[in-house]
Amino acid sequence: MSTINTNQLFAEPAHVNSSVDRAQWNAYSRAAFRVFFIYFLSQVLPLDWKFYRDLFSINWSDLQYSDIFHIAHYTPRFSAGAQTFGDWGILFLIAVAGGLAWTYATRNKNIDYDNLYYWLRVIVRYRLAIAIIAYGLIKFFPLQSPYPSLSNLNTSYGDFTRWKLFSLSLGIVPNYESFLGAVEIVTGILLLYRRTASIGAFIILVFTGNVFISNVAYDGNEQVYSLYLITLAAFILTFDIQRLFNLLILQKPTSPNRFRPVFSKRQRWIGYSFKTSFIFFFVILYAVKINAAVAKEQLALNNNKGLSNASGIYNVSVFRINKDSIAYSKTDPQRWQDVVIEKWNTISIRSNRSVIVDSNYAEAVGPAYANKLYEVEGSAGRHYYHYEADTINHTLLLHNRNKNYAGEKLRFHYERINDSTLSLSGINEHNDAVYVLLNKINRKYLLEVVAETGRQKALKL
Amino acid sequence: MSTTEIIAESPAKKLLAGHVNGKATSTMTVKEWKPWQKILFRIAFIFFICISIPNSPEWYRLVSHIDWSNLHYRDLYDIARFGSGINFFGNSIFGSTLMGYANWITTLLVAIGGGLLWTLAVRTRQTERKEYNILYYWLRVVVRYRAGIGIIGFGFTKLLPVQMPYPSFGLLNTNFGDFTAQKIYWLSIGIVPWYQIFAGVVEVLAGTLLFFRKTTTLGAILLFGALGDIVYVNFAYDGGVHVYSSYFVLLAAFLLIDDVPRIYRLLVQEKFTAPVYFYPDFKAKWQRFTRAGLKTATIAVFLVVLFYLQLVNFLYDPYKQPSVAGVKHLRGNYAVTEFRINNQLLSYSPLDSTRWQEVTFEKWTSLTFNVNRPTSIDLSNGGGDPQRDINRTFELTGTAGGRRVFHYYADTVNHVLYLQDKYKAIPDRRNRAAGVGGDGGTEKNLQAKNRNETSTGEASGRKNADNWISKQAWVNIGDEVKMIDDRAASTRRNREFAETPRTEKRNRMILKYETQDGSRIILTGINENKDSLYIVLDRVDRKYALSESSLQAGKY
């Protein structure tokens, strides 16, 4: 058995002026390049007028992280609502037409395609970095999937949609969510430098590829957007893919990228200041704003308009409707089974009254937790009410939070009999007179017990 | 405004490329390794060989007893999944298992000792080599195949989605807060079988790429990324498989050690990069045939045969859920309309600690119900390789909310269900071949087994236990081993059923059922406390917000 030996020391060949290593631009690759040049520019540059409408409606004196998030989430659309694959098709047709016109217009001119390619890649790199960092930071903090509410903990597994279960499952492990966010942030930063861009793009292909498949599997609503990011990453990686294939798969000596623009001092200065302000706005300012929002939401939670010291799950021991008592029942659509009072001003009622699921899974960034619709979206089994409490006259006004039951109101007079007992009397959504007696249940959740004691001890619950 | 620096390919580079392709005999000198490189290599060699070889006698026993003429997917899975590393000194250091990583540390210490002795030996005898290029190649081969086979064994249970089953009725009806975090993660994958397939494809692909020199880097990158995520998932959700998943991350990192500097040089430093690989030259015919033969055999066994066996498992015998079909007209969600115990009527109250609240009959031979009373909880992952349906516990592990799960044998002639509680205080040992590096709770299960064995003698006697179903009833019930599709039959299944079931104390009920078409069922009989029961059940058509997948494991 003998060995194939190769010389380990292989000095870099001397600089020679020849064009051997330059990308070979033949007629076909030039034509394809022109189409992709127009296509990617139209996908990433903010050319859609709606972008400016949104931009000018931002209150810059009170900038919210959600404003920056929306800037970062830009995609060109030809209609209202989120981007569709149809929009891609239109942009591609425009690119083909533009490419043909370009070919004709420059038929006798000599264009430096290496240079154009370089700058196109710069623009796409920054565009992708913005998007990835925007998502990375809301995961890092972690805002994207909050911890399940008490009502969520008291809802049957099968009463959630797939999308909601995905989000709840991530919500129980905030540090994992932060880890995923950290991966995205680091990757986004790798994109900001030419020499590390392909590594970042490769990580995004894998990471966001997984996000895309998850969106398909869990009926998420970011399928188009995640695939959009993947195409940008694929474009960035294309620049080095042949080199990497040659080096890692064919295991052959490989030449690096030889093209780099040469800048004057002034140009370099402009470049640095652009980069600095970019990082300041999309990373630092955005992170600061998220951090402020987290603190503010915590404050909003503590100073909410809800009943004080009332949060918990309650058994409905007495239920009267128009003076008729209804015994405990899991099948009666009128009979309440249990009631959750959240720490914020939400009350949810479990009964056998069916729920048309609110499946508007808009990405949950925006105002304070209490006003978010996250708790009600993708969930059946309970009706969710946002309430206003008048603590002087002891009245509650409940509004159904599900958009399919908009306008539904319940009015109650409440009496706090003791720390754990509460009675409500008033009218329900059908204007029937209702009286209920609520007794707080001291319920322990396996999720939380095991999080504390681990899985190695015997447990009875 | 821009220029480029341009460098020509030197003729030498082309020459080099020829060498790499393995055709040239070279006169180039092989560079000598630095002393520290040699020492490090010796340590790494011992370490990685030790963690690539099975360390438990049980594995060798199990593998040598495999019946290759009548395989079960788990036979090949067992080959692929084993504990490794130095375990002569136990699996803890100063009494701590270091979250399961103690074995790695012990192995590393032994490897360091061994590496230093090796160095001392070759230096005193003055037989020190200049380099270990070829030995390094073979070490990488061992690690590549160990990692490849291991991850393929793991990946196929996802590629044909049985590792995370779709939730049963009982699980669908359990509140979100009544699961452990581990259960929530497993279920979140179980509800999307197509996603599970995707994850399986990634793992199997990563493993397959490791079988070939030229795709090793790509395979190792995939393995590193995918398993790195799984390690974090296991820590976050307390999934219990963190050590085994870290193991693959470690192996993948080892395989990438030479590639990282290359990628760094080419992309970050933007320098000309000439990779150097040392491959043995298989000149002799027998060498080439042996190589091709071994490679083909590995691929045939772990990609072709295992795929087929896993497909059979998915179709007829999904290993985490019972595989025998339940009585056809006893399936679905039921409301407990009437409940009498010892002839006393109990009306429904969510606070009542005796009355059943809701009942499910699963597709398979399980009945579940809820009672508002604390009950002991099986906190394991509910995996392993049990053949008997009663020991397949995914439908109850990590689940609270007062849910009780009973397995039943149905005498469909006399309409009698013989029910046994699926919860067992002392769980069976699972993943026996895996040893250390198995599922969470392996250590506990090992101890549990010892406890169980010592208490067997004191157990209340096998005779009583075995006569609770009459011979006549057994005739009507049939033989469980044969109750699944013939195509799923295996020696492994036959062997487990041939063993007398270990004496185990389980709650038992014998209930007679009456029904026309399953919409109303009347159960009468005695429960585990010898109380008489009379229960009227009415089927409820419960609509779930969770939409079921088109892909379902098992045949019911």
Chai-1 contact restraints between the chains, C-beta under 6 A:
chainA,res_idxA,chainB,res_idxB,connection_type,confidence,min_distance_angstrom,max_distance_angstrom,comment,restraint_id
A,M1,B,P280,contact,1.0,0.0,6.0,A-B,restraint_1
A,S2,B,D281,contact,1.0,0.0,6.0,A-B,restraint_2
A,T3,B,I134,contact,1.0,0.0,6.0,A-B,restraint_3
A,T3,B,F278,contact,1.0,0.0,6.0,A-B,restraint_4
A,I4,B,H19,contact,1.0,0.0,6.0,A-B,restraint_5
A,I4,B,G22,contact,1.0,0.0,6.0,A-B,restraint_6
A,I4,B,Y279,contact,1.0,0.0,6.0,A-B,restraint_7
A,I4,B,D281,contact,1.0,0.0,6.0,A-B,restraint_8
A,N5,B,S26,contact,1.0,0.0,6.0,A-B,restraint_9
A,N5,B,M28,contact,1.0,0.0,6.0,A-B,restraint_10
A,N5,B,V30,contact,1.0,0.0,6.0,A-B,restraint_11
A,T6,B,H19,contact,1.0,0.0,6.0,A-B,restraint_12
A,T6,B,V276,contact,1.0,0.0,6.0,A-B,restraint_13
A,N7,B,M28,contact,1.0,0.0,6.0,A-B,restraint_14
A,Q8,B,K31,contact,1.0,0.0,6.0,A-B,restraint_15
A,Q8,B,V276,contact,1.0,0.0,6.0,A-B,restraint_16
A,F10,B,A274,contact,1.0,0.0,6.0,A-B,restraint_17
A,E12,B,K271,contact,1.0,0.0,6.0,A-B,restraint_18
A,E12,B,F272,contact,1.0,0.0,6.0,A-B,restraint_19
A,P13,B,I7,contact,1.0,0.0,6.0,A-B,restraint_20
A,P13,B,S10,contact,1.0,0.0,6.0,A-B,restraint_21
A,H15,B,I7,contact,1.0,0.0,6.0,A-B,restraint_22
A,V16,B,A8,contact,1.0,0.0,6.0,A-B,restraint_23
A,S18,B,A8,contact,1.0,0.0,6.0,A-B,restraint_24
A,V20,B,A8,contact,1.0,0.0,6.0,A-B,restraint_25
A,V20,B,E9,contact,1.0,0.0,6.0,A-B,restraint_26
A,D21,B,I7,contact,1.0,0.0,6.0,A-B,restraint_27
A,N115,B,S2,contact,1.0,0.0,6.0,A-B,restraint_28
A,N152,B,F176,contact,1.0,0.0,6.0,A-B,restraint_29
A,L153,B,F176,contact,1.0,0.0,6.0,A-B,restraint_30
A,L153,B,G177,contact,1.0,0.0,6.0,A-B,restraint_31
A,N154,B,N175,contact,1.0,0.0,6.0,A-B,restraint_32
A,T155,B,F176,contact,1.0,0.0,6.0,A-B,restraint_33
A,S156,B,N173,contact,1.0,0.0,6.0,A-B,restraint_34
A,S156,B,N175,contact,1.0,0.0,6.0,A-B,restraint_35
A,Y157,B,L172,contact,1.0,0.0,6.0,A-B,restraint_36
A,Y157,B,T174,contact,1.0,0.0,6.0,A-B,restraint_37
A,Y157,B,F176,contact,1.0,0.0,6.0,A-B,restraint_38
A,G158,B,L172,contact,1.0,0.0,6.0,A-B,restraint_39
A,G158,B,Y544,contact,1.0,0.0,6.0,A-B,restraint_40
A,G158,B,L546,contact,1.0,0.0,6.0,A-B,restraint_41
A,D159,B,A545,contact,1.0,0.0,6.0,A-B,restraint_42
A,F160,B,A545,contact,1.0,0.0,6.0,A-B,restraint_43
A,T161,B,A545,contact,1.0,0.0,6.0,A-B,restraint_44
A,R162,B,I191,contact,1.0,0.0,6.0,A-B,restraint_45
A,L165,B,S188,contact,1.0,0.0,6.0,A-B,restraint_46
A,S169,B,I184,contact,1.0,0.0,6.0,A-B,restraint_47
A,S169,B,S188,contact,1.0,0.0,6.0,A-B,restraint_48
A,I172,B,A181,contact,1.0,0.0,6.0,A-B,restraint_49
A,V173,B,A236,contact,1.0,0.0,6.0,A-B,restraint_50
A,Y176,B,A236,contact,1.0,0.0,6.0,A-B,restraint_51
A,F179,B,Y232,contact,1.0,0.0,6.0,A-B,restraint_52
A,R195,B,V268,contact,1.0,0.0,6.0,A-B,restraint_53
A,S198,B,L267,contact,1.0,0.0,6.0,A-B,restraint_54
A,V206,B,G225,contact,1.0,0.0,6.0,A-B,restraint_55
A,I213,B,F198,contact,1.0,0.0,6.0,A-B,restraint_56
A,A217,B,V192,contact,1.0,0.0,6.0,A-B,restraint_57
A,A217,B,W194,contact,1.0,0.0,6.0,A-B,restraint_58
A,A217,B,Y195,contact,1.0,0.0,6.0,A-B,restraint_59
A,L247,B,L266,contact,1.0,0.0,6.0,A-B,restraint_60
A,L247,B,T273,contact,1.0,0.0,6.0,A-B,restraint_61
A,L248,B,T217,contact,1.0,0.0,6.0,A-B,restraint_62
A,I249,B,K214,contact,1.0,0.0,6.0,A-B,restraint_63
A,Q251,B,V20,contact,1.0,0.0,6.0,A-B,restraint_64
A,Q251,B,P275,contact,1.0,0.0,6.0,A-B,restraint_65
A,Q251,B,Y277,contact,1.0,0.0,6.0,A-B,restraint_66
A,K252,B,A17,contact,1.0,0.0,6.0,A-B,restraint_67
A,P253,B,K13,contact,1.0,0.0,6.0,A-B,restraint_68
A,P253,B,L16,contact,1.0,0.0,6.0,A-B,restraint_69
A,P253,B,A274,contact,1.0,0.0,6.0,A-B,restraint_70
A,T254,B,L266,contact,1.0,0.0,6.0,A-B,restraint_71
A,T254,B,T273,contact,1.0,0.0,6.0,A-B,restraint_72
A,S255,B,F272,contact,1.0,0.0,6.0,A-B,restraint_73
A,P256,B,L266,contact,1.0,0.0,6.0,A-B,restraint_74
A,P256,B,E270,contact,1.0,0.0,6.0,A-B,restraint_75
A,P256,B,K271,contact,1.0,0.0,6.0,A-B,restraint_76
A,N257,B,E270,contact,1.0,0.0,6.0,A-B,restraint_77
A,R258,B,T4,contact,1.0,0.0,6.0,A-B,restraint_78
A,R258,B,E5,contact,1.0,0.0,6.0,A-B,restraint_79
A,R258,B,I6,contact,1.0,0.0,6.0,A-B,restraint_80
A,F259,B,T4,contact,1.0,0.0,6.0,A-B,restraint_81
A,P261,B,S2,contact,1.0,0.0,6.0,A-B,restraint_82
A,V262,B,S2,contact,1.0,0.0,6.0,A-B,restraint_83
A,V262,B,T3,contact,1.0,0.0,6.0,A-B,restraint_84
A,Y328,B,Y348,contact,1.0,0.0,6.0,A-B,restraint_85
A,Y328,B,S349,contact,1.0,0.0,6.0,A-B,restraint_86
A,T331,B,A335,contact,1.0,0.0,6.0,A-B,restraint_87
A,V357,B,A545,contact,1.0,0.0,6.0,A-B,restraint_88
A,A380,B,A545,contact,1.0,0.0,6.0,A-B,restraint_89
A,Y445,B,G177,contact,1.0,0.0,6.0,A-B,restraint_90
A,L446,B,D178,contact,1.0,0.0,6.0,A-B,restraint_91
A,L446,B,T180,contact,1.0,0.0,6.0,A-B,restraint_92
A,L446,B,A400,contact,1.0,0.0,6.0,A-B,restraint_93
A,L447,B,G177,contact,1.0,0.0,6.0,A-B,restraint_94
A,V450,B,T180,contact,1.0,0.0,6.0,A-B,restraint_95
A,R455,B,L379,contact,1.0,0.0,6.0,A-B,restraint_96
A,Q456,B,K444,contact,1.0,0.0,6.0,A-B,restraint_97
A,L459,B,I377,contact,1.0,0.0,6.0,A-B,restraint_98
A,K460,B,P374,contact,1.0,0.0,6.0,A-B,restraint_99
A,K460,B,S376,contact,1.0,0.0,6.0,A-B,restraint_100
A,L461,B,P374,contact,1.0,0.0,6.0,A-B,restraint_101
A,L461,B,I377,contact,1.0,0.0,6.0,A-B,restraint_102
A,L461,B,A400,contact,1.0,0.0,6.0,A-B,restraint_103
